[in-house]
């Protein structure tokens, strides 16, 4: 008997395939005591897991990874059924996920082991070290657009750092979470990873019950999660929405840029927080870029047995896309598609040019297959416009000039910048990922992602008596006279900067 069979219908979450509306699975709607029990089990698992140490945790994680890899086709079929994305996209999601799990397992000891730090000349009698200890139980609240890759960016690193995890997936896509927990039970057999299916109330109770929260979702929902976490001062890492911009300079490879515009804007039906929603192209190559983008969009298949992307996973997102298309067309011109493209659950690609910067389609996250291409006079103006939203998740720069690319990347207010690609960072496990401004805070992936799920503990051990004994209530006048002389000697010799 599986989780899908254990609860009465009134206490179940039922998922449906966005392509045809057919039911995919039934999962328990965790409430009250269910959440408490999941966290209690995870706390017991956390004690065992931390005691395993880095080497054993690495072995367990890599064994779990092998079980996920062995079932990749089954998992991809489940992801595809619940999200509506093509099977190939689901397989790519699995491949990227396993790369991060592998890196976290193999690098946790190097990053997190206790290490010595310099105590400084004055503190020569102190042996100073810093270490990283797991929080205990981490609650991971995952999204529906990438129900495996995105939450596993927290789960893999939290587990490698020695925490237990309670994973509450979106009610639209709980299947992969349950599948992962089943593979964990087979590979490890302890309640270190616990799946908790349910709705928003389930998530709110989870926030109140764990030691840290990793949340991925909209900025509006992140604020609600933070308000609940604030009740217990529970720390949170939040990966929120984006309005990512691509900047295209006059010397850019326009064929490559056009390929990435279409991939970033239309892939996964535009339901990618670090996709491409805005393009700022220098005026001298504007017409050429638009023509190349339209040429590629015309070749996209959105129906039939082998589409390039599927339907909107969340039905209400169709209305958001329609509103943004309408708003974009009030000031801009349709280069491809238009309002008629938003006729059902599968939204056709829409390319709109020269849209007012205060439009909702420029300022707010669309999360659909709509891209706005606006004209600028220079790369500097493109940077200025790219920064002019409340979001700061990702951005991309296309130019052959390495110096110009570096300057633009430095000036962009974003958590991640790619140069001459889009989403190129996603497979680089060593790179931390996260946003600034209202795109969130904290980091997953890489060494920073491992440290994100640890509490830092500093230890100073006195190895001998200090020659100048200042840590006493019986300091002498001679000691303080020495201090007065040392202050300017140690800290008063810096020269003013040259004008």
N, C-alpha and C positions, 0 to 999 in steps of 0.2 A: 504493500500500500504506500502511495506517495503522498506528499503534502497536498497535492491537488485533490485527493479523495477524502481528506480527513475532517472536513468541516461541513456543516449544514449549508444549504444554498444561501440562506439569509446572511450567513457570516463568511461569504466567499467573495473574492475578487475574480471576475471572469474577464479574460482577455480575448480580443477579437482580431482577426487578420484585417489590416486596413485595406487590403486589396479587394477582398470579397465580403467582408463582414462576418465570416464564419468564426465560430468560437475556436480558440486555440487551447485554452486551459482554464482550470479553476484552482484558486489558491486561497488559503485561509486569510480572513480579515483579522489580523492580530489586534487585540484590544486588551487593555487593563493588565490582567494577570499574565496574558501571553507575552507581553513586552517584558514584564518583570522576570518571567521565567527565562526568556531568551538571554537577558543581561546576566541573570544569576548563573546560568550555564557558562556563559562566556567568561565570567569572572573566575570560575573554577578552571576553565581552560587556560586563562591568562597566566595563572600561577604555574601550571605545568609547562606552558610554552616558554615563559621567561627562564625557567630553570633549565631548559634544554641547551641554552647557550648558542653562540653564533654558528658553530659547526653543525650541530644537529638540526638547527632551524634551516640552515642552507640545504641540507640533505632532504628534509621533509618538503620544503618548498619546490625543489627541483623534481622530486617524485610527483608532487601534485601537478606540476607543470606538464610532466609527461602524460599524466592521465587526461589532462585537458587536451593536449595535442592529439592523443589517440582518439578522442571523441569529437574532433574538430568539425567533421561533417554534420554530425548530429546537432552540435551546438549552433553551427551556422544556420541549419534549417530552422531551429527554434528562434534564433534572432531574426531571421528573415520573416518568419510567420508573424511575430509579434510587432515588428516595426514596419513591415512592408518593403524594406530595402531589398535589392537584389541579393541573391545568394553569394555572388562573388564579393560584394561589398562586405557582407558579414564575415566571409573568410579572411578578407584583408584586416578587418577589425580584430579577429582572433590572432592573426600573425603579429600585429603590432603589440597586442596585449602580452603575448608570451615573451616578446623581446624585453619588455619592461619587467616582467616577473623574473626573468633570468638575471637581469642586471641587478635588481634589488637583492635577490638571494645571494649573489656572488660578491657584492660590494658592501654589504651591511657591516661586516666586521671591520673592514678597512676604514670606513667612514665613522663608525660609532664607538669603537673601542676607546677606553680611557687613554688619554695622551698627556704628556708633560707639556707645560707651557713655561715660558721664562718668568721668573719672579722679579727680575730687575735687580740692579746693583744694591739698592738700599735694603731690599728684602732677601739678601743672599742666604739667610738662614731659614728660608721657607722653600719647601718642595711643593710646587703647584701643579695640579692636574685638573683636567676637565673631562667629564664623562657624560654619556647620554643614556637616560633610563626610560623605558617604555611607560606610557601613561597608565596602561592597564587595559581598559576596554574602549575601543574607538568605535563610534557609530558612523557608518558611511551611508549617506543618503544619495542615491544615484539618479541619473536622468534617463529619459526614454530614447533619446536620439542615438546614443552610442551606449547601449545598456551593458556592454562588457568592457570595452576599452576605457571609458571614462572612469567608472567607479573603481576598476582594477588599478588605475593610477594611484588611488589612495590605498586600496586593500593590499596590494603587493608590498608597498613600502611600509605600511603600518605593521603588517605581519613580519616582515624582515627585521623591523626594529624591535620586535618582541612583544607586540600587543596582540590581544585577541580582538576580533572584529565582529560587530553585529551589522549586517548589511541589509538596509531597507531600500529596495529598488522602487522605481516608479510603478504605480499600480497599472500603468499601460504595458509594462514589460517586465513582469516579475520572473518569467521563466528562466532566463540565464542565471539569476541569483540563486534560485533553487537548484539548478543544475550544477553550479559551481560548488554549493554546499554539499551536494551529494557526492561529487568527485572528491571533495576534501575528506568526507567521512570514510570513503573507500581508501584513500591514500594515507591518511594520518590517524583518523579514528578518535580524535578528541574535539571537544566543543570550542575550538579556537576560532573557527569561522562559522557563524550562525546566520542563516537567512531569515529575515523577518518580513513577511509580505503584509501589505495593508495599505491604508490611505494616509491623508495628511495628519489625521489625529494620531495614527500609529507613529508617524515620524516625530510629532511633537512630544509624545511621551518618551520616545527613544532619546531625544535631545536632553530631556530632564534626568536621564538615568545613566549616562555614560560619562567617561572622563575627557573625551574630546570628540568633536564632530567634524567630519569632512563632508561638505555639502557641494553639490553641483546642481545648478538650476538657474532660474531667472533672478535678476537683481531684486525684484519685488519680493519673491519668496525668500531669498537670502536674508532680507531685513526681518522677516517674520521669524525665521530660524534664529537669528541673532538675538531677537528680543526674548525668546524662550531660553536660549543659552545664557543670557545675562542674569537670569534668576539665580543660577548657581555659579556664575562666573566660569562657565564651561568654555574652554578655548575652542575656536572654530577656524578651519581653513575653508574659504569660500571661493569657488570658481563659478562666476556668474556670466551674464550675457556679454555680447560684444557687438560692435558695429564696424567690423574690420575693414580697413582700407588698403587698396593696392595703389602704389604710386608708379607711374610709368613715365620715364624720362624720354627726351627726344632721341637718345642714342640706344634705346632699349631694343632687344631682339623681339620684334613685334609678334612673330609667330609663336614664340615661347610664351610671351605675355598673354596672348589671346588664349592659348591652350589652358593656361593657369586661371585666367578669368572664368572660363567655362567650368573647369574642374572645381574651383573654389566656390563659385556661386551656385552651381547647379547640382554638384555631387550631393548625394543623400537628400535630394529635393531641397537643397539649401538649408537643411536642418543641421548646421554645423556652427558652433559658437565661434570658431576661428576660421570660418570660410571667408568668402569675399562678398561684401554687400555694397561697397563703394569702390569706384575706380576714379583716380585723378590722373588724367593724361595731359601731357604738355601739348599745346595747341597745334604745333607743327606736324604732329603725328596722330592727331585725334581721329581724323576721318579714316585713316588707314587702319588704326586699331579697331575702331567700331566695325568696319567692314569685315575684318578677320574674325572678330567675335561672333558677328551675325552668321558668317559662313559656317562656323563650327556649331553654333546653336541649332542651325537648320538641320544638322545631321543627327541631332539627339532623338532617340526613340523613347517615348514615354508610355507606350502601350505595347501589347503583344507579348510573346513569350520571353523576350530577352531585352527588357527596357534598360536604359541607362540609369534611371532612378525610379523610385516608387511613389506612393501617395504620401500625403501628410499623415504622420503617425497619430498626432493629436487632432481630432476633428475641428476643434475651435480655431486652430492655427490657420485654417482656410480663410476665415473672416479677417484675421490680421493681415494676411497677404493681400486680400482684395482691397482692404482699406488703404494699404500702402501703395498699391498700384494706382488706385484712384487719385491719391494725393500726389504721387509723382507726376501723373499725367496732367495735373492742373497747371504745372509750370514747365514740364519737360515734354519731350517728343519720344514716341515709341519707335525704337529701331527694330524691335522684334516683339511680337506678342502684344498683349494689352489686357484690358478688362475681361475680354472673352476667354483669355487663357485660364481664368479662375472660374471654371465652370463645374467643378466637382472636387472629389477628394484628391485626384491627381491634377496638380497645377502645372500648366505648360510654362516653359521658360519665358521670362519677360526681361527685355533689355530696354531701359529708358535713359535718354541722354539729356544733359543740361537741365538738371532739376534744381530748384531753389534749395539753398543750403539749410533753410529753416523748415524744410518739408519733413514730415514724419518718416518718409522713406529714406532720408539722409540721417536723421537724428536718432531714430529708434530702431531697435532690432526687429528685423522682418522675419527671419527664420523660415524663409521660403525661397523658391527659385526666381528671385527678382534681383537684378543688379542695376545700379545707377552708375553711369559713366559721365563724369563731369570734366569740363575743360579748364586747365590752368595755364598760366603763362610760364611757370618754372617749377622745378622740383621743390624749391623753398616754399612756394605758395601751396604746393600739394601737401607738404608737411604741416603747414599751418592749418589747412582745412581738415586734414586727417585728425589732428589733435582737438578739433573744435566740437567734440561731443563729450558726454559724461562717461563714455566707455574708454577702456584702454586695455583690451585683451591682446590682440595681435595686429600685425601690419606686415605689408610686403613692399619691397622696393625693387624695381626693375630698371637697371642701367648697366652699361658696360664699364662705367667709370668707378673704380673701386673706392677712390677717395670720396666721390659724391655719395656713393652708397653708404659708406661708413658715417659720413656727416649726417645723412638723413636718418639712419638707424639710431644714431646718438640722440637726435632731436625728437624722434617720435616718442610719445608718451604711451608706451605699450609694454606689456609683460614679455612679449616675444616678437622679434622681427625676423622675417626671412628675406634673403636677397636673391633675386632671380629664381624664386620658387614660391610655392604656397604650401603650407603644412609640411614643409621639409623637416621641421624639428620633431614631428610627431613620433618618428621612429628612432630618434636619438635619445636613448634612455638616460644618458648622462646629463642631458639638459633639463634644468628645472622648468616648470610650467606654471603660470598663474597670471593674474591681471593686476592692473592698478586702477585707480579711481573707482567707478561703480562696477567695474568688471571683477572686483573681488580682491582678496589678499591672501597671503600665505602661498606656499608652493608645494606642488607634487612633482614626482619624478626626480631623478638625479640625487646627488648627495644632499641637497637642500630638502628634497622630498623625504629622505630617510630621517633627517633631523627634525622635520616638521612634526613627526609623530613621537618625539622624545621630549622629556623634561631634562634640561641641562643641570648637571650637578657639578659644582666646583669644590675641590678639596685642597686646602693648604695645610701642610704638615711642617711644624717647626722642627728643624733638625739639630739646632744648637742655640745657645743663648746669644742674643744680639749684642754687639759691642755697644750700640747706642740703644738703651732699653727705654723705649717710649710707651710701650703698652703696659703701663703700670700707673697706679694712682700716686706713686711716690717718685715721680720724675724729679730730677735735681735741677737746680739752676744752671749747672754746667751743661746738662743735657739740652736744655732749651736754648742756651747760648749757641751750642753747636748747631741746632736746628736753624736758628736765625741766620747763621753764616752759610749753611748749606743751601738754603732756598735760592739766593741769587747765583750761587755757584752752579747749581744744577739746572735752574730754569730761567735764568735772567740774561743769557748771553746770545739769544737769537737776534740776528740783524734784521732791520726792516727790509721789506721787498723793494727791489728797484722799480722805479716808475717806467 
